[in-house]
Amino acid sequence: MTFSEGMARGPIAMLEGRAALLRLWREYRDIAWAHGLPFFATTPTRRANRARMERAGHGPELIAQNVALLRSLAQGGPMCVGGLMGCRGDAYTGEGALPRQEARAFHRWQAEAFRRAGADFLLAGILPTAPEAQGMAQAMAETGLPYVLSLTLRRDGRLVDGTRLCDLIRETDALLGEGRPAFYMSNCIHPDAVRAALDQAFNRCGAVRARFLGVQANTSPRSFAELDGAEALQGDAPEPWAEAMLRLHRAHPMRLLGGCCGTDGRHMAALAARLTAEAGN
């Protein structure tokens, strides 16, 4: 349950959802800080765009409440509070994706709501098509906040719409100029699949090496379609997953490493331990 879903289901569900999120984030925060690592957290608002919020009877105050909830945990160590955004349509198939200019107009409301709420940065997660990713980047750049584009990346090194990762980075950086993303990343993908994507010949370029710097990884190597239709949680145990993450980091150094589908505190603890041990060698 996300905080916004809890709001829609009534006060009791809202309080239960808030408590669950606080427990989860505290666990992850404490793991990071125990290993001397900074903690980056984003609000559970990927689908909280203006159209959905208005249908549910909510306004920008819900965005502000989500930011404030995370901000309450940012005492005592290095932590950044991010506002999470997402594409309009299906993140795994690209169905319902917006053209660039429509995307810029559509996502501007949510980006601005996060700016007013005091978010430290913006993150657009699992973006399947180049035009909507670029339109979102334009809307996010207008806020003046640092922002990151996280892409729905396939093992073949392309986005769902077939755009090569190298081309997406080059074209988006050229389009945005000084307002370009802080960096690019991917989420909802296994680290071994990220390695395969980055090892494609066309992605062995300076743009990818310098600008693709993060991953929030699944524990399962299965495809988006396989996972979307699975009846049970799929994935690796914490140690094998952490080792896969470390292999990726050694081959393609990252600035941001974290978990997505199938991960929990055990996976984060295993990853944090591996990273700090590697840095100490």
C-alpha positions in Angstrom: 0.0 0.0 0.0 1.3 3.5 -0.8 0.4 6.5 1.2 -1.7 7.9 -1.6 -3.7 4.7 -1.8 -4.3 4.7 1.9 -5.7 8.2 1.6 -8.3 7.0 -0.9 -9.3 4.1 1.4 -10.1 6.2 4.5 -8.4 7.4 7.7 -7.6 4.0 9.2 -6.0 2.7 6.0 -4.1 6.0 5.7 -2.6 5.6 9.2 -1.8 1.9 8.6 -0.1 2.8 5.3 1.9 5.6 6.9 3.1 3.4 9.7 4.1 0.7 7.3 6.1 3.1 5.1 7.9 4.6 8.1 8.9 1.1 9.3 10.2 0.3 5.8 12.1 3.5 5.3 13.6 3.4 8.8 15.0 -0.1 8.2 16.6 0.9 4.9 17.9 4.2 6.3 19.4 2.5 9.3 21.1 -0.1 7.1 22.7 2.7 4.9 23.9 4.7 7.9 25.2 1.7 9.7 27.6 1.2 6.8 28.5 4.8 6.4 26.5 5.2 3.2 24.1 8.0 2.2 20.4 7.2 1.8 18.3 8.3 -1.1 14.5 7.7 -0.8 11.7 8.7 -3.0 8.0 9.2 -2.3 5.5 6.4 -3.3 3.9 8.7 -5.9 4.9 7.3 -9.3 1.3 7.2 -10.5 0.2 10.4 -8.6 -0.1 12.6 -11.7 -2.6 15.4 -12.0 -5.2 13.3 -13.8 -5.2 10.5 -11.3 -5.1 12.8 -8.3 -8.1 14.8 -9.5 -10.1 11.7 -10.2 -9.4 10.6 -6.6 -10.3 14.0 -5.2 -6.7 15.0 -4.1 -4.5 18.0 -4.8 -0.9 19.0 -4.4 -1.3 18.8 -0.6 -0.9 15.0 -0.9 2.4 15.4 -2.7 3.5 17.7 0.2 2.4 15.2 2.8 4.5 12.5 1.2 7.6 14.7 1.1 7.1 15.7 4.7 6.8 12.0 5.7 10.2 11.3 4.2 11.7 14.5 5.6 10.8 13.4 9.1 13.3 10.6 8.7 16.2 12.7 7.5 17.7 13.5 10.9 21.1 12.2 12.0 22.8 11.2 8.8 23.1 11.8 5.0 19.7 11.5 3.4 18.1 13.0 0.3 14.3 13.2 -0.2 13.2 12.7 -3.8 9.9 13.1 -5.6 9.0 10.0 -7.7 7.2 10.5 -11.0 6.2 8.0 -13.7 5.0 7.7 -17.3 1.3 8.1 -18.0 0.7 4.7 -19.6 2.1 1.2 -19.1 5.8 1.3 -18.0 6.5 -2.2 -19.4 4.8 -2.0 -22.8 4.8 1.7 -23.6 1.1 1.5 -24.3 -0.5 5.0 -23.7 2.9 6.8 -23.8 2.8 10.5 -24.6 4.6 12.5 -27.4 7.2 14.9 -26.1 5.2 18.1 -25.9 2.1 16.5 -24.5 4.4 14.8 -21.9 5.9 18.1 -20.9 2.5 19.6 -20.3 1.1 16.5 -18.6 3.9 16.1 -16.1 4.5 19.7 -15.3 1.9 19.8 -12.5 3.5 17.0 -10.5 7.0 18.3 -11.0 6.0 21.7 -9.7 4.1 20.2 -6.8 7.3 18.5 -5.7 9.3 21.7 -6.0 6.8 23.6 -3.8 6.8 20.7 -1.3 10.6 21.1 -0.9 11.9 17.8 -2.5 15.6 17.6 -2.8 15.5 16.0 -6.3 13.1 14.4 -8.8 13.2 10.8 -10.2 11.2 9.6 -13.1 10.9 5.9 -12.9 10.6 3.1 -15.5 10.2 5.2 -18.6 9.6 3.0 -21.7 9.7 5.5 -24.6 12.1 8.2 -25.6 9.5 11.0 -26.4 7.8 10.8 -23.1 11.1 10.6 -21.2 12.3 13.7 -22.9 9.0 15.6 -22.3 9.2 14.6 -18.7 12.8 15.8 -18.6 11.7 19.2 -19.9 9.0 19.5 -17.2 11.4 18.4 -14.5 14.1 20.8 -15.7 11.7 23.7 -15.4 11.6 23.3 -11.6 15.3 24.0 -11.2 15.7 20.8 -9.1 18.3 18.1 -9.9 16.6 15.2 -11.5 17.2 11.7 -12.8 15.7 9.6 -15.6 15.3 5.9 -14.9 14.5 3.9 -18.0 12.7 0.7 -18.8 15.8 -0.9 -20.2 15.8 -4.3 -22.0 18.6 -6.8 -22.1 19.3 -5.9 -25.7 20.3 -2.4 -24.6 17.2 -0.6 -25.8 14.1 1.0 -24.3 10.8 -0.6 -24.9 10.2 1.5 -27.9 13.4 0.3 -29.5 15.5 3.4 -28.8 19.1 2.6 -28.1 20.3 3.7 -24.7 23.3 5.6 -26.2 21.0 7.5 -28.5 18.5 8.4 -25.7 21.3 9.8 -23.6 22.9 11.8 -26.4 19.7 13.2 -27.8 18.2 14.1 -24.4 21.4 15.8 -23.2 21.5 17.8 -26.4 17.8 18.7 -26.1 18.1 19.9 -22.5 21.5 21.5 -22.6 22.4 23.0 -19.1 19.0 21.6 -17.8 20.0 18.0 -18.6 19.4 15.2 -16.1 21.9 14.7 -13.3 22.4 11.2 -14.7 20.5 8.3 -16.1 19.7 4.9 -14.6 17.3 2.0 -14.8 15.1 0.2 -12.4 12.9 -2.9 -12.3 15.6 -5.0 -14.0 18.0 -7.6 -12.8 21.7 -6.5 -12.5 22.8 -9.2 -15.0 20.4 -7.8 -17.6 21.8 -4.3 -17.0 25.3 -5.7 -17.7 24.1 -7.3 -20.9 22.4 -4.0 -22.0 25.5 -1.9 -21.3 27.8 -4.5 -23.0 25.9 -4.1 -26.3 28.4 -2.8 -28.9 26.4 0.4 -29.6 26.3 1.2 -25.8 30.1 1.0 -25.4 30.3 4.8 -25.8 31.4 7.8 -23.8 27.8 9.0 -23.2 26.8 5.7 -21.6 30.0 5.4 -19.5 29.8 8.9 -18.2 26.1 9.4 -17.8 24.5 6.0 -17.0 25.2 5.8 -13.3 22.5 4.0 -11.3 20.3 1.0 -11.0 17.5 -0.1 -8.7 17.5 -3.8 -9.5 15.0 -6.6 -9.3 16.0 -9.9 -7.7 14.6 -11.9 -10.7 16.3 -12.1 -14.1 12.9 -12.7 -15.8 11.5 -10.3 -18.4 8.9 -7.6 -17.6 6.2 -9.7 -19.2 7.1 -12.8 -17.2 7.2 -11.0 -13.9 4.0 -9.0 -14.6 2.1 -12.3 -15.1 3.8 -14.3 -12.3 1.5 -15.7 -9.5 4.3 -15.7 -6.9 7.2 -13.5 -6.0 10.3 -14.4 -8.1 13.9 -13.7 -7.4 17.4 -14.4 -5.9 18.3 -14.7 -2.3 20.1 -11.7 -0.8 23.7 -12.9 -1.2 23.5 -14.0 -4.8 21.7 -10.8 -5.7 24.2 -8.6 -3.9 27.0 -10.4 -5.7 25.3 -9.7 -9.0 25.1 -6.1 -8.1 28.8 -6.0 -7.2 29.7 -7.6 -10.5 27.7 -4.9 -12.3 29.4 -2.2 -10.3 32.8 -3.5 -11.0 32.2 -3.6 -14.7 30.3 -0.4 -14.9 30.8 1.9 -11.9 27.6 3.3 -10.5 26.8 6.2 -8.2 23.4 4.9 -7.0 22.7 1.3 -6.2 19.4 0.0 -4.7 16.6 -2.5 -4.8 13.4 -2.8 -6.7 10.9 -5.7 -7.1 11.6 -8.7 -4.8 14.1 -6.9 -2.6 13.8 -6.3 1.2 16.0 -5.2 4.1 18.0 -8.4 3.8 19.0 -7.6 0.2 19.9 -4.0 1.2 22.0 -5.2 4.1 23.9 -7.7 1.9 24.5 -5.1 -0.7 25.7 -2.4 1.8 28.1 -4.9 3.4 29.5 -5.9 0.0 30.0 -2.3 -1.1 31.7 -1.2 2.0 33.9 -4.3 2.1 34.9 -3.6 -1.6 35.7 0.0 -0.8 37.9 -1.0 2.1 40.1 -3.4 0.0 
